[in-house]
Each structure stands twice: as C-alpha cells, then as structure tokens.
Amino acid sequence: MATDLHELLRSLRVWDPEVTSLPALDPDSAPATPLELFAAWFTEAVAAGQTEPHTMSLATADTEGRPDVRTVMLHGADADGWAFASHARSRKGGHLAGRPYAALGFYWPVLGRQVRVRGPVTAAPSTEAQADLHARSTGALAAALTGRQSEVLGSLGELARASEESWERAQRDPAAPVASWTLYRLAPEAVEFFQGDERRRHVRLNYLRTADGWAQELLWP
C-alpha cells in the first residue's frame, strides 16, 4: 500500500508549463494594505470557479505549544481582522483561550494562489457572535445547537438523535441562542501572498504590520 501511494504521488504533476498558464503578481502595483489585495484575490477566485474559496486552514497550539490544524469557514475580513467561529468549548476554542494566537491558510489552486495570515486572536462580543450565527443557514444553527464539539461521541445513532432534535428546534426557533458560540477575529501581523508560476518562479509578497501601517517585502520561493 505504501509503495502504491508513493507511485501515485510521483505520478502527479503540478503546473505543467506545457498546459498551465497562471496569473502574475506584480509587487510594484500591489495595494498598500493586505486586506485590499485579499479582497481582490478572493473575488477573482470566486469568478474563476474555485470550489469553496471561503474555506481555510486554521492552525492553533495547545498550552504546551503542540500545533493542531483544521479546515474552517471564513466569516468575514475587514479592518477588525479575519473572522471565524466555533464553540468556546471546542478544541480550537480551548487552544485559543490558552494561546490566543493563530495562523490561517487559504489555497486557491485554480489560480495557483495561497494566502497566509498570522496574528493574535480575540473573541467578539456575544451579541455579534449570535448575530453572525443567525445570519447563516438553518443547518448551521442546527449544528451549533447540537453542540458538544470535540467531545467523545458514543455512536452515530447518538449523533443522529441529537442532530434531529437540533434541526427541529432551529426550524421552530430561528433565533435560538447558543451561549457557547463564539466569533473570533484574527488581527493580522503578517499576511503573505503566494502566486505560483508554472516555471517555479513563484512570487511571494509579504505584508508586515508596523507602527506606521504596512511594510512590504519579497521572499525567495
């Protein structure tokens, strides 16, 4: 099985120059802030048909510094930071309570682009978290009402029963509160934009927050 996996991996090709044409990133024309470039790239990813461009990797660490990563959904990006949500009692919630710092990673392969964001994380007021939750779908509310995220599950039958009850409540009461639901905001200290190149001349533009705003630097690929 391991040999088959290695052979499969070696058979894969990324950005073959004979069949691939990726967009360019000109650092000299990049906007002054990373939020402007992120908004432009996100819009282009949607227009290019990228599947679920609003999903991102979220990396946190426990109290001993051991890292963990999972895929979550972006809830917004503005002057206050990049936003995502979860239960405060979830594993990621526990990590952020002990070490309120995280990293985000976006990958939009249709354009050969990555965006990496790092910075401290704070929890928004509960009223904002509830408003964010109730602006989403019935399924999202049902999942939040089910709760117990990251706890040990006894059986899939137990999950089905709890989920059914939560769906019924979400449909009956679309404004039902979920006390543990938390909206987190990551205030970026560094944001890197990676533009892939079919000849491996990748462009990495890094934004660094300074006392006067944002500085830019290029990184070797």
C-alpha positions, 0 to 999 in steps of 0.5 A: 500500500505504501509503495502504491501511494508513493507511485501515485504521488510521483505520478502527479504533476503540478503546473505543467508549463506545457498546459498551465498558464497562471496569473502574475503578481506584480509587487510594484502595483500591489495595494498598500494594505493586505486586506485590499489585495485579499479582497481582490484575490478572493473575488477573482477566485470566486469568478474563476470557479474555485470550489469553496474559496471561503474555506481555510486552514486554521492552525492553533497550539495547545498550552504546551505549544503542540500545533493542531490544524483544521479546515474552517469557514471564513466569516468575514475580513475587514479592518477588525481582522479575519473572522471565524467561529466555533464553540468556546468549548471546542478544541480550537476554542480551548487552544485559543483561550490558552494561546490566543494566537493563530495562523490561517491558510487559504489555497486557491489552486485554480489560480495557483494562489495561497494566502497566509495570515498570522496574528493574535486572536480575540473573541467578539462580543456575544451579541455579534457572535449570535448575530453572525450565527443567525445570519447563516443557514438553518443547518448551521444553527442546527449544528451549533445547537447540537453542540458538544464539539470535540467531545467523545461521541458514543455512536452515530445513532447518538449523533443522529438523535441529537442532530434531529432534535437540533434541526427541529428546534432551529426550524421552530426557533430561528433565533435560538441562542447558543451561549457557547458560540463564539466569533473570533477575529484574527488581527493580522501581523503578517499576511503573505501572498503566494502566486505560483508560476508554472516555471517555479518562479513563484512570487511571494509578497509579504505584508508586515504590520508596523507602527506606521501601517504596512511594510512590504517585502519579497521572499525567495520561493 
